[in-house]
Amino acid sequence: MIRRLLPIAPVLAALVLASSSTLAAQQAAAKPSPDPISFKVTVVISRWQGEKRISSLPFTIFVPNGDRSGVRMGGQVPVPQLVVTQREGNTTSPTASYQYNPVGTNIDVISGGNPPENGRYKLKVTVSDNQVAAGPTSPSADASPVVRAMPVFQNFSADSWLLIRDGETIMFTTATDKISGEVTKVEVTLNVQK
């Protein structure tokens, strides 16, 4: 019986390669990974009539690095509708019904998930706010009583990527309502949580 001997050099090279990859894996496992961070993002929606602030609503959202979080806050407002039905003998009968419109605030925050750029973190903030308008938004006095009784809904939405430092507060957006003249301001504050 003849035995063939394997050449030693290839076997030795395979053993060295296997041991070096095992050593690299052990070193990577032993090396401590950076502590995971999350962000405390405070969004403040304020409304102004001229120089007077008439409302301020703060929202706080915690977002893990490289992830997204959101908040939904609101309800439904009944809007009366007058339905006129035709009856026998050409008489009409008005009936009241209601349609519900959503009001409230939706905020979504996405963190960039990358190391900070010059100490600034990348966040995408999306804000949508719907409310029943107050003040000089009512229709003119010569409108019918039904129209005067109807609510006016104010809608606001904005989204953008931001570069913001830990502890910094920036003005996210400012917008003026064309009906009421009311100014909506949104400020965003970032605090890194370790």
C-alpha positions as CSV (number, residue, x, y, z in Angstrom):
1,M,0.0,0.0,0.0
2,I,1.5,3.3,-1.1
3,R,0.7,6.4,0.9
4,R,0.9,9.9,-0.6
5,L,2.1,12.7,1.5
6,L,0.5,16.0,1.1
7,P,2.8,18.9,0.5
8,I,3.5,20.7,3.8
9,A,3.5,24.3,2.5
10,P,-0.2,24.5,1.5
11,V,-1.4,22.8,4.7
12,L,0.7,25.1,6.8
13,A,-0.6,28.2,4.9
14,A,-4.2,27.0,5.4
15,L,-3.6,26.6,9.2
16,V,-2.0,30.1,9.5
17,L,-4.9,31.7,7.6
18,A,-7.5,30.0,9.7
19,S,-5.8,31.0,13.0
20,S,-5.3,34.6,11.9
21,S,-9.0,35.0,10.9
22,T,-10.0,33.5,14.3
23,L,-7.6,35.9,16.1
24,A,-9.1,38.9,14.2
25,A,-12.6,37.8,15.1
26,Q,-11.6,37.5,18.8
27,Q,-10.0,40.9,18.8
28,A,-13.1,42.5,17.2
29,A,-15.3,40.9,19.8
30,A,-13.0,42.0,22.6
31,K,-12.9,45.6,21.3
32,P,-15.6,47.6,23.1
33,S,-18.1,49.1,20.6
34,P,-19.1,52.7,21.2
35,D,-22.0,53.2,23.5
36,P,-25.3,53.4,21.7
37,I,-26.8,56.9,21.8
38,S,-30.3,58.2,21.4
39,F,-31.6,61.7,21.0
40,K,-34.1,63.7,23.1
41,V,-35.8,65.9,20.5
42,T,-38.0,68.7,21.8
43,V,-40.3,70.4,19.2
44,V,-42.2,73.5,20.2
45,I,-45.0,74.8,18.0
46,S,-45.9,78.4,18.9
47,R,-48.4,80.7,17.3
48,W,-48.1,84.5,17.2
49,Q,-50.4,87.4,16.5
50,G,-48.0,90.2,15.7
51,E,-45.6,90.3,18.7
52,K,-47.9,88.5,21.0
53,R,-47.5,84.7,21.5
54,I,-51.0,83.2,21.7
55,S,-50.1,79.6,22.1
56,S,-47.1,77.3,22.7
57,L,-47.2,73.5,22.5
58,P,-44.1,71.5,23.4
59,F,-43.6,67.9,22.3
60,T,-40.7,65.6,23.4
61,I,-39.6,62.6,21.3
62,F,-36.8,60.1,22.0
63,V,-35.1,58.7,18.9
64,P,-32.5,56.0,18.8
65,N,-29.5,56.8,16.6
66,G,-30.2,55.6,13.1
67,D,-33.9,55.1,13.7
68,R,-37.2,56.9,13.7
69,S,-39.8,57.9,16.2
70,G,-43.1,59.9,16.1
71,V,-46.0,61.2,18.1
72,R,-49.6,61.6,17.3
73,M,-51.9,63.8,19.3
74,G,-55.4,64.9,18.3
75,G,-59.1,64.2,18.0
76,Q,-62.1,64.7,15.8
77,V,-64.2,67.8,15.5
78,P,-67.9,67.5,14.4
79,V,-68.8,69.8,11.5
80,P,-72.6,70.3,11.1
81,Q,-74.0,69.8,7.6
82,L,-77.6,70.7,6.5
83,V,-79.2,68.1,4.3
84,V,-82.5,69.1,2.6
85,T,-84.7,66.2,1.5
86,Q,-87.6,66.5,-0.9
87,R,-90.9,65.1,0.4
88,E,-94.2,64.4,-1.2
89,G,-96.2,67.4,-2.2
90,N,-93.1,69.4,-3.0
91,T,-92.2,70.1,0.6
92,T,-88.7,70.1,1.9
93,S,-87.4,68.9,5.2
94,P,-84.0,70.0,6.5
95,T,-82.1,67.5,8.5
96,A,-78.8,68.1,10.4
97,S,-75.9,65.6,10.1
98,Y,-72.3,65.8,11.1
99,Q,-69.0,65.1,9.4
100,Y,-65.9,64.7,11.6
101,N,-62.7,66.4,10.7
102,P,-59.4,65.4,12.3
103,V,-57.5,68.1,14.3
104,G,-54.2,67.6,16.1
105,T,-50.4,67.3,15.6
106,N,-48.3,64.6,14.0
107,I,-44.5,64.8,14.4
108,D,-41.9,62.3,13.0
109,V,-38.2,62.4,13.6
110,I,-35.5,60.4,11.8
111,S,-31.9,60.4,13.0
112,G,-29.2,60.2,10.3
113,G,-27.4,57.3,12.0
114,N,-24.0,58.6,11.0
115,P,-21.2,60.2,13.1
116,P,-21.8,63.9,13.6
117,E,-20.6,66.2,10.9
118,N,-18.4,68.8,12.6
119,G,-20.2,68.1,15.9
120,R,-23.7,68.4,14.3
121,Y,-26.1,65.5,14.1
122,K,-28.4,65.0,11.1
123,L,-32.1,64.8,11.8
124,K,-35.2,64.8,9.6
125,V,-38.1,66.5,11.3
126,T,-41.7,66.3,9.8
127,V,-44.5,68.4,11.5
128,S,-48.1,68.4,10.5
129,D,-50.6,70.4,12.5
130,N,-54.4,70.9,12.0
131,Q,-56.6,73.0,14.2
132,V,-59.9,74.9,14.3
133,A,-59.0,78.5,13.5
134,A,-60.0,81.3,15.9
135,G,-60.0,85.0,15.6
136,P,-60.6,87.0,12.4
137,T,-61.1,83.9,10.2
138,S,-64.9,83.9,10.3
139,P,-66.7,84.6,7.0
140,S,-68.2,88.0,6.3
141,A,-71.3,89.2,8.2
142,D,-73.4,89.1,5.0
143,A,-72.9,85.3,4.7
144,S,-75.8,83.1,5.6
145,P,-76.2,82.0,9.3
146,V,-75.3,78.4,8.3
147,V,-72.0,79.5,6.7
148,R,-71.2,81.8,9.6
149,A,-71.7,78.9,12.0
150,M,-69.2,76.7,10.2
151,P,-65.7,76.2,11.6
152,V,-62.6,77.2,9.7
153,F,-59.7,74.7,9.8
154,Q,-56.1,75.7,9.7
155,N,-53.5,73.3,8.3
156,F,-49.8,73.5,8.6
157,S,-47.1,71.1,7.5
158,A,-43.3,71.2,7.0
159,D,-40.4,68.8,6.8
160,S,-36.7,69.1,6.4
161,W,-33.3,67.6,7.2
162,L,-31.5,69.6,10.0
163,L,-27.9,69.7,11.1
164,I,-27.9,70.4,14.8
165,R,-25.5,70.3,17.8
166,D,-26.1,68.7,21.2
167,G,-27.9,71.2,23.4
168,E,-28.7,73.5,20.4
169,T,-32.1,75.1,19.7
170,I,-32.8,76.1,16.1
171,M,-35.8,77.7,14.4
172,F,-37.1,74.9,12.2
173,T,-39.6,77.0,10.2
174,T,-41.8,80.0,10.3
175,A,-45.0,80.4,8.3
176,T,-47.8,83.0,8.1
177,D,-51.4,82.0,7.7
178,K,-52.9,83.9,4.8
179,I,-56.5,84.0,6.3
180,S,-55.7,85.0,9.9
181,G,-52.3,86.6,9.6
182,E,-51.2,84.3,12.4
183,V,-47.5,83.3,12.4
184,T,-46.6,79.7,13.2
185,K,-43.0,79.1,14.5
186,V,-41.5,75.7,15.1
187,E,-38.3,75.3,17.2
188,V,-36.3,72.1,17.6
189,T,-33.9,71.4,20.5
190,L,-31.6,68.3,20.5
191,N,-30.1,66.6,23.6
192,V,-27.9,63.6,23.1
193,Q,-28.7,60.8,25.6
194,K,-25.8,58.3,26.3
